[in-house]
Amino acid sequence: MEEEQNEQKISLPETIFLMSYIIPSDIIGIILVCFGLDDFFILDILTFPVTQLYFRMRRVKANYDLIASCLELIPYVGALPIKTVGVGITIWMANHPKSLPSKIVTTTAAKIPTAKKV
């Protein structure tokens, strides 16, 4: 357990602090859409640079956060809590680099039959 905590790039307090910034912005976006209003990318402008800068400073690949930020730009799709999910996945993948995607690649590659030379 202690070894796993030492390997983590983003600690639990940092995760709580970052999520306490992202979750309210997604909630505000949902509330605005429920009243038929739009934020005109204001929430995206407030969250995208903060998360990208933070992940770059921590030397974490922020591909999932970048994808979530791009999906947030699509009208009405951006009302979903995509940014929260993207940041959560980015933090999870930074702290558990040998999890799901690497397992999928190794098991899929193992199942591919090799070509026989004739």
Buried (B, 14 or more C-beta within 10 A) or exposed (E): EEEEEEEBBBEEEBBEEBBEBBBEBBEBBEEBBEEEEEBEEEBBEEBBEBBBEBBEEEEBEBEBBBBBBBBBEEEEEBBBBBBBBBBBBBBBBBBEEEEEEEEEEEEEEEEEEEEEEE
